[in-house]
């Protein structure tokens, strides 16, 4: 632990009442990262399970009323350095078993009217066993908190990879997009709409395979032939039918997938800017009004435009053959989907993951102090 990190954590007013040993342990768990002017530190719509401490610089917060935990964007105003906390845990009797643990305060869930969202997510998570979706292992409760123990994907998210590289080449983008297609196919076959596809919600495991994070509070089960009208997601990725509240279903994820491909290949969003109302308006006007960067090939442009049709029923992946139409698009020509599913394809990047072996930087848990939670309706 760097002494400067300890001093920075100590300087936070809300933490000053904690014992020194608790602050030292918290300091051991923080990581430091740097942002340039205009970078998003927090995006509206993302899960609020990370604590940021600004150690240097200033930020701007842009609020927007949405049905999610993160209700504002936080953007760097000049150079900014942040410390953020990563909650990792190990089995006390086997420190090589590393997990990620989300800790949800029951009172905050109830105060923010998030009980239904958490219950819905829990029911979906319990039924989700897909190699392209972050795995839930167990849930526990105590009088104050709900603990969600999940697979630890330590390779970082695609947003960080994108930030480091500016944009990704077609081969890398194709691999990660295929992983997301498999994850969405799994959910869609079970009538689940994700509604928050974006690089921040795609993480890499230690082997370099991409997995969709479930935890954005946007998941919902929609019966075949039915629609839902909730206004949720992330500005810039939301489909026109969500913005206009016309009712949406799984085809909204296809739109977001097209935006996802555009962003990985170009390093930016097709609908972007500082004015969120203009972003929403541009999204409604559609992808055909956008000038594509030269580094996005014509074949990739074709895929993106077919995924981002303004009419949901016309989108590739929403037609009779479902995801098979995406797989058969010329952009995926020669891509081996079978080897992807068997995890025998070589990923573009193998993350340099060095999990703590001695447990010094991780929390530990045993099942003695908490109750195993099997019914999320009564958490």
DRENDO-1510 file (C-alpha; in Angstrom, 1 decimal, always signed):
<recs>
REC; n; res; u; v; w
REC; 1; UNK; +0.0; +0.0; +0.0 .
REC; 2; UNK; +1.3; +3.5; -0.9 .
REC; 3; UNK; +1.3; +6.0; +2.0 .
REC; 4; UNK; -0.3; +8.5; -0.3 .
REC; 5; UNK; -3.3; +6.2; -0.9 .
REC; 6; UNK; -3.7; +5.7; +2.9 .
REC; 7; UNK; -3.7; +9.5; +3.4 .
REC; 8; UNK; -6.2; +10.0; +0.6 .
REC; 9; UNK; -8.6; +7.5; +2.1 .
REC; 10; UNK; -8.2; +9.0; +5.5 .
REC; 11; UNK; -9.1; +12.4; +4.1 .
REC; 12; UNK; -12.7; +11.3; +3.1 .
REC; 13; UNK; -15.0; +12.8; +5.8 .
REC; 14; UNK; -17.4; +9.9; +5.9 .
REC; 15; UNK; -14.6; +7.5; +6.6 .
REC; 16; UNK; -12.8; +9.4; +9.3 .
REC; 17; UNK; -14.8; +7.8; +12.1 .
REC; 18; UNK; -13.6; +4.3; +11.1 .
REC; 19; UNK; -10.7; +2.7; +13.1 .
REC; 20; UNK; -7.3; +3.1; +11.6 .
REC; 21; UNK; -6.9; -0.7; +10.9 .
REC; 22; UNK; -10.2; -0.6; +8.9 .
REC; 23; UNK; -9.0; +2.3; +6.8 .
REC; 24; UNK; -5.7; +0.5; +6.2 .
REC; 25; UNK; -7.5; -2.6; +5.0 .
REC; 26; UNK; -9.7; -0.5; +2.7 .
REC; 27; UNK; -6.5; +1.3; +1.3 .
REC; 28; UNK; -5.1; -2.1; +0.4 .
REC; 29; UNK; -8.1; -2.8; -1.7 .
REC; 30; UNK; -8.1; +0.4; -3.8 .
REC; 31; UNK; -6.6; +0.8; -7.2 .
REC; 32; UNK; -5.6; +4.0; -8.9 .
REC; 33; UNK; -6.5; +5.1; -12.4 .
REC; 34; UNK; -6.2; +8.3; -14.4 .
REC; 35; UNK; -8.7; +10.0; -16.7 .
REC; 36; UNK; -8.3; +12.7; -19.4 .
REC; 37; UNK; -10.7; +15.6; -19.9 .
REC; 38; UNK; -14.0; +14.4; -21.2 .
REC; 39; UNK; -13.6; +10.8; -20.1 .
REC; 40; UNK; -16.5; +9.2; -18.4 .
REC; 41; UNK; -15.7; +8.1; -14.8 .
REC; 42; UNK; -19.3; +7.0; -14.1 .
REC; 43; UNK; -21.8; +6.4; -16.8 .
REC; 44; UNK; -25.5; +6.7; -16.1 .
REC; 45; UNK; -27.1; +3.3; -16.1 .
REC; 46; UNK; -24.2; +1.3; -14.7 .
REC; 47; UNK; -24.4; -0.7; -11.5 .
REC; 48; UNK; -23.6; +1.4; -8.4 .
REC; 49; UNK; -21.3; -1.1; -6.7 .
REC; 50; UNK; -18.0; +0.7; -6.9 .
REC; 51; UNK; -16.8; +3.6; -4.7 .
REC; 52; UNK; -14.7; +6.3; -6.3 .
REC; 53; UNK; -12.5; +8.7; -4.4 .
REC; 54; UNK; -11.2; +11.7; -6.3 .
REC; 55; UNK; -7.6; +12.2; -5.3 .
REC; 56; UNK; -6.7; +14.9; -7.9 .
REC; 57; UNK; -8.7; +17.0; -10.3 .
REC; 58; UNK; -12.3; +18.0; -10.8 .
REC; 59; UNK; -15.4; +16.4; -12.4 .
REC; 60; UNK; -18.7; +17.4; -13.8 .
REC; 61; UNK; -21.9; +15.6; -12.9 .
REC; 62; UNK; -24.8; +15.5; -15.4 .
REC; 63; UNK; -28.0; +14.2; -13.8 .
REC; 64; UNK; -30.8; +12.3; -15.6 .
REC; 65; UNK; -33.8; +10.7; -14.1 .
REC; 66; UNK; -33.8; +7.0; -15.0 .
REC; 67; UNK; -34.9; +3.7; -13.3 .
REC; 68; UNK; -31.4; +2.6; -12.3 .
REC; 69; UNK; -28.8; +2.9; -9.6 .
REC; 70; UNK; -26.5; +5.3; -11.5 .
REC; 71; UNK; -28.7; +8.4; -12.2 .
REC; 72; UNK; -26.0; +10.7; -13.5 .
REC; 73; UNK; -22.9; +10.8; -15.7 .
REC; 74; UNK; -19.6; +11.9; -14.0 .
REC; 75; UNK; -17.2; +13.3; -16.6 .
REC; 76; UNK; -13.6; +14.4; -16.0 .
REC; 77; UNK; -13.1; +18.2; -16.3 .
REC; 78; UNK; -9.4; +18.2; -17.1 .
REC; 79; UNK; -7.0; +15.6; -15.8 .
REC; 80; UNK; -8.4; +13.5; -12.9 .
REC; 81; UNK; -7.0; +10.7; -10.8 .
REC; 82; UNK; -9.4; +8.4; -8.9 .
REC; 83; UNK; -9.1; +5.6; -6.4 .
REC; 84; UNK; -11.7; +2.9; -6.7 .
REC; 85; UNK; -12.5; -0.1; -4.5 .
REC; 86; UNK; -12.7; -3.6; -5.9 .
REC; 87; UNK; -14.6; -6.1; -3.7 .
REC; 88; UNK; -12.9; -9.5; -4.0 .
REC; 89; UNK; -13.2; -12.4; -1.6 .
REC; 90; UNK; -11.6; -15.8; -1.0 .
REC; 91; UNK; -12.7; -18.9; +0.8 .
REC; 92; UNK; -11.1; -18.9; +4.2 .
REC; 93; UNK; -10.1; -22.5; +3.9 .
REC; 94; UNK; -8.9; -22.2; +0.3 .
REC; 95; UNK; -7.4; -18.9; -0.6 .
REC; 96; UNK; -6.9; -20.0; -4.3 .
REC; 97; UNK; -10.7; -19.8; -4.8 .
REC; 98; UNK; -11.3; -16.2; -5.7 .
REC; 99; UNK; -14.7; -14.7; -6.2 .
REC; 100; UNK; -16.3; -11.3; -6.6 .
REC; 101; UNK; -18.8; -10.2; -4.0 .
REC; 102; UNK; -21.5; -7.6; -4.4 .
REC; 103; UNK; -22.8; -6.3; -1.2 .
REC; 104; UNK; -26.3; -4.7; -1.4 .
REC; 105; UNK; -27.6; -2.7; +1.6 .
REC; 106; UNK; -31.2; -3.7; +2.2 .
REC; 107; UNK; -32.2; -0.3; +3.4 .
REC; 108; UNK; -30.8; +1.4; +0.3 .
REC; 109; UNK; -32.6; -1.1; -1.9 .
REC; 110; UNK; -35.9; -0.3; -0.3 .
REC; 111; UNK; -35.3; +3.4; +0.0 .
REC; 112; UNK; -34.6; +3.7; -3.7 .
REC; 113; UNK; -37.5; +1.4; -4.7 .
REC; 114; UNK; -35.2; -1.2; -6.1 .
REC; 115; UNK; -36.6; -4.3; -4.4 .
REC; 116; UNK; -38.5; -5.5; -7.5 .
REC; 117; UNK; -35.4; -5.0; -9.7 .
REC; 118; UNK; -33.1; -6.9; -7.3 .
REC; 119; UNK; -35.7; -9.7; -7.0 .
REC; 120; UNK; -36.1; -9.9; -10.8 .
REC; 121; UNK; -32.3; -10.0; -11.3 .
REC; 122; UNK; -32.0; -12.7; -8.6 .
REC; 123; UNK; -34.5; -15.0; -10.2 .
REC; 124; UNK; -32.8; -14.6; -13.6 .
REC; 125; UNK; -29.3; -15.2; -12.1 .
REC; 126; UNK; -30.4; -18.4; -10.4 .
REC; 127; UNK; -31.4; -19.8; -13.8 .
REC; 128; UNK; -28.4; -18.6; -15.8 .
REC; 129; UNK; -25.6; -21.0; -16.5 .
REC; 130; UNK; -23.9; -19.8; -19.7 .
REC; 131; UNK; -20.1; -19.7; -20.4 .
REC; 132; UNK; -20.6; -16.2; -21.8 .
REC; 133; UNK; -22.3; -14.7; -18.8 .
REC; 134; UNK; -20.7; -14.1; -15.4 .
REC; 135; UNK; -21.7; -17.0; -13.1 .
REC; 136; UNK; -23.6; -16.6; -9.8 .
REC; 137; UNK; -22.5; -19.1; -7.2 .
REC; 138; UNK; -24.3; -18.3; -4.0 .
REC; 139; UNK; -26.3; -15.6; -2.2 .
REC; 140; UNK; -26.4; -14.8; +1.5 .
REC; 141; UNK; -28.3; -12.5; +3.7 .
REC; 142; UNK; -27.8; -11.0; +7.2 .
REC; 143; UNK; -30.0; -8.5; +8.9 .
REC; 144; UNK; -28.6; -5.5; +6.9 .
REC; 145; UNK; -27.2; -6.8; +3.6 .
REC; 146; UNK; -27.6; -9.1; +0.7 .
REC; 147; UNK; -24.4; -10.7; -0.5 .
REC; 148; UNK; -24.1; -11.9; -4.1 .
REC; 149; UNK; -21.1; -14.2; -4.7 .
REC; 150; UNK; -20.1; -14.4; -8.4 .
REC; 151; UNK; -17.4; -15.5; -10.7 .
REC; 152; UNK; -14.4; -13.2; -10.5 .
REC; 153; UNK; -13.4; -12.0; -14.0 .
REC; 154; UNK; -10.1; -10.3; -13.4 .
REC; 155; UNK; -9.2; -9.4; -17.0 .
REC; 156; UNK; -11.0; -6.0; -16.7 .
REC; 157; UNK; -13.9; -4.8; -18.9 .
REC; 158; UNK; -13.9; -3.9; -22.6 .
REC; 159; UNK; -14.3; -0.2; -21.8 .
REC; 160; UNK; -10.8; -0.2; -20.2 .
REC; 161; UNK; -9.4; -2.2; -23.1 .
REC; 162; UNK; -10.9; +0.3; -25.5 .
REC; 163; UNK; -9.5; +3.2; -23.5 .
REC; 164; UNK; -6.0; +1.7; -23.6 .
REC; 165; UNK; -6.0; +1.0; -27.3 .
REC; 166; UNK; -8.3; +3.8; -28.7 .
REC; 167; UNK; -10.2; +1.3; -30.8 .
REC; 168; UNK; -10.0; -2.4; -31.6 .
REC; 169; UNK; -9.2; -4.1; -34.8 .
REC; 170; UNK; -11.8; -6.2; -36.7 .
REC; 171; UNK; -10.5; -9.5; -35.5 .
REC; 172; UNK; -10.7; -8.5; -31.8 .
REC; 173; UNK; -14.1; -6.9; -32.3 .
REC; 174; UNK; -15.5; -9.9; -34.0 .
REC; 175; UNK; -14.4; -12.2; -31.2 .
REC; 176; UNK; -15.9; -10.1; -28.4 .
REC; 177; UNK; -19.0; -9.4; -30.4 .
REC; 178; UNK; -19.5; -13.2; -31.0 .
REC; 179; UNK; -19.2; -13.7; -27.2 .
REC; 180; UNK; -21.9; -11.2; -26.6 .
REC; 181; UNK; -24.1; -12.7; -29.3 .
REC; 182; UNK; -23.9; -16.1; -27.5 .
REC; 183; UNK; -24.8; -14.5; -24.2 .
REC; 184; UNK; -27.7; -12.6; -25.7 .
REC; 185; UNK; -28.9; -15.7; -27.5 .
REC; 186; UNK; -28.9; -17.6; -24.2 .
REC; 187; UNK; -31.0; -14.9; -22.5 .
REC; 188; UNK; -33.3; -14.3; -25.5 .
REC; 189; UNK; -34.2; -18.0; -25.8 .
REC; 190; UNK; -35.4; -17.7; -22.2 .
REC; 191; UNK; -37.4; -14.6; -22.9 .
REC; 192; UNK; -35.0; -12.3; -21.0 .
REC; 193; UNK; -34.2; -8.8; -22.4 .
REC; 194; UNK; -30.9; -7.4; -21.2 .
REC; 195; UNK; -31.3; -3.7; -22.2 .
REC; 196; UNK; -27.8; -2.5; -21.3 .
REC; 197; UNK; -25.3; -3.9; -23.8 .
REC; 198; UNK; -22.1; -1.8; -23.7 .
REC; 199; UNK; -18.4; -2.3; -23.2 .
REC; 200; UNK; -18.6; -1.5; -19.5 .
REC; 201; UNK; -20.8; -4.5; -19.0 .
REC; 202; UNK; -18.5; -7.0; -20.8 .
REC; 203; UNK; -15.6; -8.4; -18.8 .
REC; 204; UNK; -12.8; -10.7; -19.6 .
REC; 205; UNK; -11.9; -13.9; -17.7 .
REC; 206; UNK; -8.4; -15.0; -17.1 .
REC; 207; UNK; -8.4; -16.9; -20.4 .
REC; 208; UNK; -9.4; -13.8; -22.4 .
REC; 209; UNK; -13.0; -14.8; -23.1 .
REC; 210; UNK; -15.7; -12.1; -22.8 .
REC; 211; UNK; -18.6; -12.5; -20.5 .
REC; 212; UNK; -21.7; -10.4; -20.1 .
REC; 213; UNK; -22.2; -8.9; -16.6 .
REC; 214; UNK; -25.7; -9.4; -15.1 .
REC; 215; UNK; -26.2; -6.7; -12.5 .
REC; 216; UNK; -27.4; -3.5; -14.4 .
REC; 217; UNK; -31.0; -3.7; -13.0 .
REC; 218; UNK; -32.2; -3.6; -16.6 .
REC; 219; UNK; -32.9; -7.3; -17.0 .
REC; 220; UNK; -36.5; -8.3; -17.5 .
REC; 221; UNK; -38.4; -11.4; -18.6 .
REC; 222; UNK; -40.8; -10.6; -21.3 .
REC; 223; UNK; -43.4; -13.1; -22.6 .
REC; 224; UNK; -43.3; -14.1; -26.3 .
REC; 225; UNK; -45.2; -11.6; -28.3 .
REC; 226; UNK; -45.4; -9.1; -25.4 .
REC; 227; UNK; -43.6; -5.8; -24.8 .
REC; 228; UNK; -42.4; -3.8; -21.8 .
REC; 229; UNK; -42.4; +0.0; -21.5 .
REC; 230; UNK; -39.8; +0.7; -18.9 .
REC; 231; UNK; -37.4; +3.6; -19.8 .
REC; 232; UNK; -34.0; +2.3; -18.8 .
REC; 233; UNK; -30.5; +1.7; -20.2 .
REC; 234; UNK; -27.7; +4.0; -21.0 .
REC; 235; UNK; -28.0; +7.1; -23.2 .
REC; 236; UNK; -26.2; +6.6; -26.5 .
REC; 237; UNK; -27.0; +2.9; -26.5 .
REC; 238; UNK; -30.8; +3.0; -26.0 .
REC; 239; UNK; -33.0; +2.0; -29.0 .
REC; 240; UNK; -35.6; +4.5; -30.4 .
REC; 241; UNK; -38.5; +2.4; -29.1 .
REC; 242; UNK; -37.2; +2.7; -25.5 .
REC; 243; UNK; -36.7; +6.5; -25.9 .
REC; 244; UNK; -40.1; +7.0; -27.4 .
REC; 245; UNK; -41.8; +4.5; -24.9 .
REC; 246; UNK; -43.4; +2.6; -27.8 .
REC; 247; UNK; -42.9; -0.7; -26.0 .
REC; 248; UNK; -39.9; -3.0; -26.6 .
REC; 249; UNK; -38.7; -6.5; -26.4 .
REC; 250; UNK; -35.5; -8.5; -27.1 .
REC; 251; UNK; -34.9; -6.6; -30.4 .
REC; 252; UNK; -33.8; -3.6; -28.3 .
REC; 253; UNK; -30.7; -5.6; -27.5 .
REC; 254; UNK; -29.9; -6.0; -31.2 .
REC; 255; UNK; -29.9; -2.2; -31.6 .
REC; 256; UNK; -27.4; -1.9; -28.6 .
REC; 257; UNK; -25.3; -4.7; -30.1 .
REC; 258; UNK; -24.9; -2.6; -33.3 .
REC; 259; UNK; -23.8; +0.4; -31.2 .
REC; 260; UNK; -21.4; -1.9; -29.3 .
REC; 261; UNK; -19.7; -3.0; -32.6 .
REC; 262; UNK; -19.5; +0.7; -33.8 .
REC; 263; UNK; -17.8; +1.7; -30.5 .
REC; 264; UNK; -15.3; -1.1; -30.5 .
REC; 265; UNK; -14.2; -0.4; -34.1 .
REC; 266; UNK; -14.1; +3.4; -33.8 .
REC; 267; UNK; -13.5; +4.1; -30.2 .
REC; 268; UNK; -16.6; +6.4; -30.0 .
REC; 269; UNK; -20.4; +6.3; -30.1 .
REC; 270; UNK; -22.4; +7.1; -33.2 .
REC; 271; UNK; -24.8; +9.2; -31.0 .
REC; 272; UNK; -22.7; +11.2; -28.6 .
REC; 273; UNK; -22.1; +14.7; -27.2 .
REC; 274; UNK; -22.5; +16.6; -24.0 .
REC; 275; UNK; -26.2; +17.3; -24.5 .
REC; 276; UNK; -28.2; +14.2; -23.6 .
REC; 277; UNK; -31.4; +15.4; -25.2 .
REC; 278; UNK; -29.5; +15.8; -28.5 .
REC; 279; UNK; -28.1; +12.3; -28.1 .
REC; 280; UNK; -31.6; +10.9; -27.6 .
REC; 281; UNK; -32.9; +12.9; -30.6 .
REC; 282; UNK; -30.1; +11.7; -32.8 .
REC; 283; UNK; -30.8; +8.1; -31.8 .
REC; 284; UNK; -34.4; +8.5; -32.8 .
REC; 285; UNK; -33.3; +9.9; -36.2 .
REC; 286; UNK; -31.4; +6.7; -36.8 .
REC; 287; UNK; -28.0; +5.2; -37.8 .
REC; 288; UNK; -28.5; +6.2; -41.5 .
REC; 289; UNK; -27.9; +9.9; -40.5 .
REC; 290; UNK; -24.4; +9.1; -39.2 .
REC; 291; UNK; -21.1; +9.4; -41.1 .
REC; 292; UNK; -19.1; +6.3; -40.4 .
REC; 293; UNK; -15.3; +6.6; -39.7 .
REC; 294; UNK; -13.0; +5.3; -42.4 .
REC; 295; UNK; -11.6; +2.6; -40.1 .
REC; 296; UNK; -15.0; +0.9; -40.1 .
REC; 297; UNK; -15.1; -1.3; -43.2 .
REC; 298; UNK; -18.0; -1.5; -45.5 .
REC; 299; UNK; -18.9; -5.0; -44.4 .
REC; 300; UNK; -18.8; -4.0; -40.7 .
REC; 301; UNK; -20.9; -0.9; -41.6 .
REC; 302; UNK; -23.4; -3.2; -43.3 .
REC; 303; UNK; -23.7; -5.3; -40.1 .
REC; 304; UNK; -24.1; -2.3; -37.9 .
REC; 305; UNK; -26.8; -0.7; -40.1 .
REC; 306; UNK; -28.7; -4.0; -40.2 .
REC; 307; UNK; -28.6; -4.3; -36.4 .
REC; 308; UNK; -29.6; -0.7; -35.9 .
REC; 309; UNK; -32.7; -0.6; -38.1 .
REC; 310; UNK; -35.2; +1.9; -36.7 .
REC; 311; UNK; -38.0; -0.6; -37.1 .
REC; 312; UNK; -37.3; -3.3; -34.5 .
REC; 313; UNK; -38.9; -6.0; -36.6 .
REC; 314; UNK; -36.5; -5.4; -39.4 .
REC; 315; UNK; -33.3; -5.8; -37.4 .
REC; 316; UNK; -30.9; -8.6; -38.1 .
REC; 317; UNK; -31.3; -11.0; -35.2 .
REC; 318; UNK; -34.9; -10.1; -34.7 .
REC; 319; UNK; -36.1; -12.0; -37.8 .
REC; 320; UNK; -37.3; -15.5; -38.1 .
REC; 321; UNK; -33.9; -17.2; -37.8 .
REC; 322; UNK; -32.9; -15.1; -34.8 .
REC; 323; UNK; -29.2; -15.0; -34.0 .
REC; 324; UNK; -28.4; -17.3; -36.9 .
REC; 325; UNK; -28.8; -14.4; -39.2 .
REC; 326; UNK; -26.1; -12.5; -37.4 .
REC; 327; UNK; -23.8; -15.5; -37.5 .
REC; 328; UNK; -24.3; -15.8; -41.2 .
REC; 329; UNK; -23.6; -12.2; -42.0 .
REC; 330; UNK; -20.6; -11.7; -44.3 .
REC; 331; UNK; -18.6; -9.9; -41.5 .
REC; 332; UNK; -18.5; -13.2; -39.6 .
REC; 333; UNK; -17.5; -15.2; -42.6 .
REC; 334; UNK; -14.9; -17.8; -41.6 .
REC; 335; UNK; -15.5; -17.3; -37.9 .
REC; 336; UNK; -15.7; -20.6; -36.1 .
REC; 337; UNK; -18.7; -20.4; -33.8 .
REC; 338; UNK; -18.3; -24.1; -32.7 .
REC; 339; UNK; -14.8; -23.5; -31.5 .
REC; 340; UNK; -15.9; -20.4; -29.7 .
REC; 341; UNK; -18.6; -22.3; -27.8 .
REC; 342; UNK; -16.0; -25.0; -27.0 .
REC; 343; UNK; -13.6; -22.3; -25.9 .
REC; 344; UNK; -10.9; -23.6; -28.1 .
REC; 345; UNK; -10.4; -20.4; -30.1 .
REC; 346; UNK; -7.5; -18.2; -29.3 .
REC; 347; UNK; -8.7; -14.9; -27.8 .
REC; 348; UNK; -7.2; -11.6; -29.0 .
REC; 349; UNK; -5.8; -10.8; -25.6 .
REC; 350; UNK; -4.7; -13.0; -22.7 .
REC; 351; UNK; -5.0; -10.8; -19.6 .
REC; 352; UNK; -2.1; -10.5; -17.3 .
REC; 353; UNK; -4.0; -11.6; -14.1 .
REC; 354; UNK; -2.1; -11.9; -10.9 .
REC; 355; UNK; -4.6; -12.6; -8.1 .
REC; 356; UNK; -3.3; -12.3; -4.6 .
REC; 357; UNK; -2.2; -15.7; -3.4 .
REC; 358; UNK; -1.7; -14.9; +0.2 .
REC; 359; UNK; -5.1; -13.3; +0.7 .
REC; 360; UNK; -3.7; -10.1; +2.0 .
REC; 361; UNK; -5.6; -7.9; -0.4 .
REC; 362; UNK; -8.9; -9.8; -0.3 .
REC; 363; UNK; -11.7; -10.3; +2.1 .
REC; 364; UNK; -12.6; -13.7; +3.4 .
REC; 365; UNK; -16.0; -15.3; +4.0 .
REC; 366; UNK; -17.4; -18.3; +5.8 .
REC; 367; UNK; -21.0; -19.4; +5.8 .
REC; 368; UNK; -21.3; -19.2; +9.6 .
REC; 369; UNK; -22.2; -15.6; +10.1 .
REC; 370; UNK; -24.7; -15.3; +7.2 .
REC; 371; UNK; -27.7; -17.2; +6.1 .
REC; 372; UNK; -27.9; -18.9; +2.7 .
REC; 373; UNK; -30.4; -17.1; +0.6 .
REC; 374; UNK; -32.5; -19.3; -1.7 .
REC; 375; UNK; -35.6; -17.2; -2.0 .
REC; 376; UNK; -35.0; -13.7; -3.3 .
REC; 377; UNK; -38.7; -12.8; -2.9 .
REC; 378; UNK; -38.2; -12.7; +0.9 .
REC; 379; UNK; -34.6; -11.4; +1.2 .
</recs>
